[in-house]
């Protein structure tokens, strides 16, 4: 399961979602700007207040990091 934590104004969030769509990887989006409980959970689990944060099978990837996403998702570079 892939979950992307985002906000409406984040350009890197859009890049992350576009990357996942291009690779046909299904994901669920959680807008932490509209969901304060999800935002608080994310800070507790990752120590990060910024987005995007992508959760892949319980592992958190901070920011739009193509190499880490490729490895976590098994996508060829």
Protein Blocks (a to p, Z undefined) as FASTA:
>chain_A
ZZddddfklmklmmmmmmmmmnopacddddfklmmklmmmmmmmnopabdcdddeehiac
ehjdfklmmmmnopaZZ
